Structures are given as C-alpha cells and as structure tokens.
Amino acid sequence: MQSQKNPKQVVVVGDVHGQFEPFVKILRHAGLIDEHNNWCGGHNRLVQMGDIFDRGPFSRKVDDLLDSIQKQARERQGEVVRLVGNHELEPLLSNFVISGFSKEEAKVMHDKLTRQVLDGDLKAAYAYKGFLFTHAGVTRKLYKIFQMQLDDANAGNIAALINLIFKESIKHEFFKHPIFNISISRKGPDRFGGIFWEDLEDLIASYPKSPLVQVVGHTQVDRIVLDRTANVIPVDVGMHRKLQYLVIDDEGAPKIVDVPEKAD
C-alpha cells in the first residue's frame, strides 16, 4: 500500500454517547461516509474525541461503524483516529458501571478495547498542525511533567509520549501515571485531573492559557467557539441536541460547521 497522503482536511467530532443517527448525519455532511455508511472521504481524516459509549441507545452500532470505516479509510489512504474517553477507559480498567453494558458484554468489550489499544487503533492523544487532541485536556501540571521529559514539548511530541505511556499502562495494567488522575471535583484525590477526566472549567483554570492549542471533548458546551483566550477548543456539543463539528484544513485553519436539521 502506498504511504498515506497529507489530508485535505481533518474533521473533528465530539462525544457521541450512543447517538448513532446524529453521528451518521455528521459524517455524511462532512463527506466522509456515503449513503451505505462506507468511507468515501478519500485521504481525509476523522478524529473522534472519545466517549462513544453509554447514555444513548446505540453504543455498539457506533462502535461497529467506527471499526468498519477505520479499516476502509486505511485502505484508501485516509485515517480514522479514535481517541479514548473516560467512558471507554472504564471498561479498559474493568470498571463496568458507567459503560452501559451488561457484565458479560462489558467483559467482551474490555478484551476488544484492549486489543485495539495495543494494535494502535485506539489512542489517548493525537496531534495535527500544532493542535493537541485529547479527550479532556492536558492541564498545566501535566504539561510541566511532559516538559521535563521532552526536549521540545510540542503537540506532536506530547501526543507521542502520551500514547506510549497509555499503551504501556494498558499492556501492564498499571494506571498510576498522572494522565489517569481523577480530580476532586469528580470525587478523585487530586486537585486537577488527567486527560480522560478533567472538566473544562478546571482545565482552563490550571493555566490560565495553554501553551498549545488544545481540542477537547468530555465537558458539554452550548456550541463550538474558536476562542484563543485559553487556547482550548471544546467540541462536545451534545450530539442528542446539536449537530456541529470542527474542520481543520491543510493549512491548519480551523472552521466550525453546523449541520442543517434536514441534512441527510
């Protein structure tokens, strides 16, 4: 297979939470899948920010669709980047309470998700054109830790380091790194949380301005706003109530896209 081309654009979609039909509408509107839900996005790229499970009724359908188009996109020099949210992390940690699955189904998902992490199909972080993508964001505390470990704490290097830490943690079932922290506001022991659990308000309060442009999900917002005051772009608009996504072109310029209510 030929090496992957640079994408014309990167389409960023926030938390899905089992909302299959709204998710399909967004992907079709973005020109990534056809009427049969097959990949038609060429060598463009989809970044899904995690939390596809729980709350909504069709978590498994969303997961199956992402499995399918991830494979199809790879064969056509495109890419589907799937990030792990806290609702995927919990089954990975064998905590099945918030997964929305029965105990038996959750165990199957645990094994499947583990295999996907080790195969590189599920990631904890991604970087593109200086943007850093994680489910809930890198706090100032975490950024300073990464600065001590890296000669250049840019988005690409931080994403690579996070993914290495994450994969090794899953492989060895050792989850003590600060990326897994849960903050006090989420009933954890730490003032600030890690990349799966940090709430947007606390993420922003930890800086007050991120040295990297961060794209995050996890905390639901009314709409996507390109506000560089904090250098954080939240994209979880609640797919059950609003269809909106982010596009980053090959020059690194972000754009917000609204999907019309009557879109196919």
Summary of the structure (lengths in Angstrom):
residues: 264
radius of gyration: 17.2
end to end distance: 32.7
largest distance: 50.0
contacts: 906
relative contact order: 0.16
helix: 34%
strand: 17%
